[in-house]
Amino acid sequence: MDDEMQIRARWRGVAVGAAVGDALGMPLEFGLASHPRALIRTMLPGRLPAGSFTDDTELALAVAETLLARGYLDADDLAGRFADWYRSEPPDVGVHTQAVLSRLAAGEPWEEAAEAVFRERPESAGNGALMRSWPVALAYWRDLEALREASVLQCRVTHRHAECVAACVFLNTMLARLIAGATLEAALETAFAQAAPLPEGLAHAIRLAPRRRREELRNTGWVRHTLETAVWSLFNSHTFEEALIQAVNLGADADTAGAVTGALAGALYGVEAIPEAWRTALRGEWPLKSGRLWRWTDFVALADRLAALAGHSNDAPNKI
């Protein structure tokens, strides 16, 4: 496989890997960690049928649609799409995200809504912006400075906490470098540099993650825990499959840990490394209540369209 084909396989791996990780983790969400000798390795039904993706992927698709429709990360357009999604009465919405989107749906500008919720919940550092951030990495992977700017803006539409913002920059930088062919270690170091200065607690958690013991990982909805889980899973496995199995079997916020780990592992190993049984089981409706069923090949096509934007540039804010 030549370099161009390998790069294409890696950016496709991001999109398919994120959605597959979301679906694999879905039935394990809110549960206890699986016993190390009884890890779940297949798509199972949960609150949704087996193979179904959740709000993690739905909101990422809204981000992707903004990028494709506008050619850059247009926060006003994105806020409108988030509000439309919320009005469709999705079955699952994170607490912080719901607090912001309910204001957006009522007509409040996104800057005011996000700031008001941040003032009400100044310690809220959930992973709701991190889980949906991978389309930004695909669209900006060739330009790390533009990627940083767009990653910050995408996060701030709902999440203002410094850890949330830094985590989105960190994740998208890792994804971009892995797509380009960097090693896992090199991508991690570039992400530290690009997201600097990271909040001390977040930086400490990521640095220690590769050496953590499994029983030390909490895998909650805190953005710090989600990145910690993803980094730990990647550094303590050698295949896409094992990285994702490690992440989702920690339970708790398993679908988001799966989505983030799946995106990173997909960028590292490429789409062909994702088990065929997982790919073919993947499904979900988008937009909600539209009757349009998405399968894994739709995520491949989406990844190609987003990555095609990376070679374009103009003078619009965050324009690709």
C-alpha positions in Angstrom: 0.0 0.0 0.0 1.5 3.4 -1.0 1.6 6.4 1.2 -1.5 8.0 -0.2 -3.5 4.9 0.3 -2.2 4.5 3.8 -3.2 8.0 4.7 -6.7 7.5 3.2 -7.1 4.3 5.2 -6.1 6.2 8.4 -8.6 9.0 8.0 -11.3 6.6 7.1 -10.3 4.7 10.2 -11.0 7.8 12.3 -14.6 8.1 11.3 -15.5 4.4 11.2 -13.5 3.7 14.4 -15.3 6.5 16.3 -18.7 5.2 15.4 -17.8 1.5 16.0 -16.3 2.4 19.4 -19.5 4.3 20.3 -21.6 1.3 19.3 -19.4 -1.3 21.0 -19.5 0.7 24.2 -23.2 1.5 24.1 -24.5 -1.6 26.0 -21.8 -1.2 28.6 -22.5 2.4 29.5 -23.2 3.0 33.2 -22.1 -0.5 34.0 -19.2 -1.8 36.1 -15.9 -2.7 34.6 -15.9 -6.2 33.1 -13.7 -8.8 34.7 -10.3 -9.0 32.9 -11.0 -12.6 32.0 -14.5 -12.0 30.8 -14.2 -9.0 28.4 -17.0 -8.2 26.0 -15.7 -8.6 22.5 -18.9 -8.5 20.4 -21.6 -6.0 19.5 -24.5 -6.5 22.0 -27.9 -4.9 22.4 -28.4 -2.4 25.2 -30.8 0.6 25.3 -30.5 0.4 21.5 -30.2 -2.6 19.1 -26.8 -4.2 18.8 -24.4 -2.1 16.6 -26.3 1.2 17.1 -24.4 4.4 17.6 -25.5 7.0 20.1 -25.5 10.8 20.6 -21.7 10.8 20.6 -21.8 10.0 16.9 -25.0 12.0 16.1 -23.4 15.2 17.4 -20.2 14.4 15.5 -22.3 14.1 12.3 -23.7 17.6 13.1 -20.1 18.9 13.3 -19.3 17.2 10.0 -22.4 18.7 8.3 -21.4 22.2 9.3 -17.9 21.7 7.9 -19.2 20.4 4.6 -21.9 22.9 4.2 -19.8 26.0 5.1 -16.3 24.9 4.3 -15.1 25.8 7.8 -16.1 25.6 11.4 -19.0 28.1 11.5 -20.1 28.3 15.1 -23.4 29.9 14.3 -24.3 27.2 11.8 -23.1 24.5 14.2 -25.2 25.9 17.1 -28.2 25.8 14.8 -27.7 22.2 13.9 -27.2 21.3 17.6 -30.5 23.0 18.4 -32.3 21.2 15.6 -30.9 17.9 16.9 -32.1 18.7 20.4 -35.6 19.7 19.2 -35.8 16.2 17.6 -36.0 14.8 21.2 -33.0 12.5 21.2 -33.1 9.7 23.7 -29.9 10.6 25.4 -28.3 14.0 26.0 -25.5 14.8 28.4 -26.4 17.0 31.4 -24.1 19.9 30.5 -24.9 19.7 26.8 -28.6 19.6 27.5 -28.3 22.7 29.7 -26.7 24.6 26.8 -28.9 23.1 23.9 -32.1 23.8 25.7 -31.1 27.5 25.7 -30.2 27.3 22.0 -33.5 25.7 21.1 -35.2 28.5 22.9 -33.4 31.0 20.6 -30.6 32.2 22.8 -27.3 32.9 21.0 -24.7 30.3 21.5 -22.1 32.6 23.1 -24.6 33.7 25.7 -26.0 30.2 26.3 -22.6 28.6 26.7 -21.3 31.3 29.0 -24.4 31.3 31.2 -24.2 27.5 31.7 -20.5 27.8 32.5 -21.2 30.4 35.1 -23.8 28.1 36.6 -21.6 25.0 36.4 -18.0 26.4 36.6 -16.6 23.0 37.6 -18.4 21.1 34.8 -15.7 19.5 32.6 -17.6 16.8 30.8 -16.6 15.0 27.6 -19.5 16.2 25.5 -17.4 18.3 23.2 -14.5 15.8 23.0 -16.7 13.0 21.8 -17.9 14.9 18.7 -14.6 16.6 17.7 -13.1 14.1 15.3 -14.6 15.7 12.1 -12.5 18.8 12.8 -9.4 16.7 12.8 -10.3 15.2 9.4 -11.0 18.6 7.8 -7.9 20.3 9.2 -5.4 17.6 9.6 -2.8 19.2 7.2 -2.8 22.5 9.2 -2.2 22.2 12.9 -2.7 25.9 13.6 -6.0 26.1 11.9 -6.9 22.8 13.5 -6.2 24.3 16.9 -8.4 27.3 16.3 -11.3 25.3 15.0 -11.0 22.7 17.8 -11.2 25.5 20.4 -14.3 27.0 18.7 -16.1 23.7 18.3 -15.7 23.0 22.0 -16.7 26.5 23.2 -20.1 26.3 21.5 -21.2 24.3 24.5 -18.2 23.7 26.8 -16.1 26.5 28.2 -14.1 24.7 30.9 -10.3 24.9 30.2 -9.9 21.1 30.4 -12.6 20.6 27.8 -11.0 23.0 25.4 -7.5 21.7 25.9 -8.7 18.1 25.5 -10.3 18.8 22.1 -7.1 20.4 20.8 -5.1 17.5 22.2 -7.2 14.8 20.7 -7.5 16.4 17.3 -3.8 17.1 17.1 -3.1 13.4 17.9 -5.5 12.4 15.2 -4.0 14.7 12.7 -0.4 13.5 13.3 -1.5 9.8 13.3 -3.2 10.3 10.0 0.0 11.8 8.6 1.9 8.6 9.7 3.5 9.7 13.0 4.1 7.1 15.7 1.8 7.0 18.7 4.6 8.4 20.9 5.4 11.2 18.4 1.7 12.1 18.0 1.4 12.3 21.8 4.3 14.7 22.2 3.1 17.0 19.4 -0.3 17.1 21.0 1.3 18.2 24.3 3.1 21.0 22.5 0.1 22.1 20.4 -2.4 22.1 23.3 0.0 23.9 25.7 -0.5 25.1 28.3 -2.6 22.2 29.4 -4.3 22.5 32.8 -2.0 20.8 35.2 -4.4 18.0 36.3 -5.2 17.1 32.7 -1.6 17.1 31.7 -0.6 14.9 34.7 -3.4 12.4 33.9 -2.3 12.0 30.3 1.4 11.7 31.1 0.7 8.9 33.7 -2.0 7.1 31.6 0.3 4.6 29.8 1.6 3.3 33.1 -1.8 3.2 34.9 -3.1 -0.1 36.2 -6.5 -1.0 34.9 -8.1 -0.9 38.3 -7.0 2.8 38.7 -9.1 4.0 35.7 -12.5 5.4 36.5 -13.7 6.1 32.9 -16.4 8.6 34.0 -17.9 11.4 31.9 -15.1 13.8 33.1 -13.1 14.7 30.0 -9.9 14.0 31.9 -10.9 10.4 32.5 -11.9 9.9 28.9 -8.6 11.0 27.5 -6.8 9.0 30.2 -8.7 5.9 29.2 -8.0 6.4 25.5 -4.3 6.9 25.9 -4.0 4.0 28.3 -5.8 1.7 25.9 -3.6 2.6 23.0 -0.4 2.2 24.8 -1.4 -1.1 26.4 -2.5 -2.9 23.2 -1.2 -3.7 19.7 -4.3 -3.8 17.5 -7.4 -1.7 16.9 -9.5 -4.5 18.3 -7.6 -4.9 21.6 -7.4 -1.1 22.2 -11.2 -0.7 21.8 -12.0 -3.8 23.9 -9.8 -2.4 26.7 -11.5 0.9 26.7 -15.2 -0.1 26.6 -14.8 -2.9 29.1 -14.0 -0.3 31.8 -17.8 0.4 31.8 -19.1 3.8 33.2 -19.0 6.2 30.2 -18.1 3.3 27.9 -19.6 4.7 24.7 -17.7 7.9 24.8 -14.5 6.2 25.8 -15.1 3.8 22.9 -15.7 6.7 20.4 -12.5 8.6 21.4 -10.4 5.4 21.6 -11.9 4.2 18.3 -11.0 7.4 16.5 -7.4 7.3 17.7 -7.0 3.6 17.1 -8.5 4.0 13.6 -6.0 6.7 12.8 -3.2 4.5 14.1 -4.1 1.2 12.4 -6.4 2.2 9.5 -9.9 1.2 8.6 -8.9 -2.3 7.4 -7.8 -3.1 11.0 -11.4 -2.7 12.3 -13.0 -6.1 12.6 -15.4 -6.8 9.8 -18.0 -8.1 12.2 -18.0 -4.8 14.0 -18.1 -2.7 10.8 -21.0 -4.6 9.3 -23.0 -4.5 12.5 -22.7 -0.7 12.7 -26.0 1.2 12.1 -27.9 4.3 13.2 -30.4 6.8 12.0 -29.3 10.3 10.9 -30.8 12.8 10.9 -33.0 11.6 13.8 -36.5 10.6 12.6 -35.5 10.9 9.0 -35.6 7.2 8.2 -32.1 7.5 6.8 -30.0 4.5 8.0 -26.2 5.0 8.2 -23.8 2.1 7.8 -20.1 1.9 8.0 -19.6 2.6 4.3 -21.4 6.0 4.8 -18.7 6.9 7.3 -16.0 6.0 4.8 -17.6 8.4 2.3 -18.0 11.1 4.9 -14.4 10.8 5.9 -13.3 11.2 2.3 -15.4 14.3 1.9 -14.1 15.9 5.1 -10.5 15.1 4.3 -10.9 16.6 0.9 -11.4 19.9 2.5 -8.0 19.8 4.1 -6.3 20.9 0.8 -8.3 24.1 0.5 -7.9 27.5 2.0 -9.3 31.0 1.9 -9.9 34.1 4.0 -13.0 33.1 6.0 -12.6 32.6 9.7 -11.3 29.0 10.4 -11.7 28.4 6.6 -10.1 25.2 5.4 
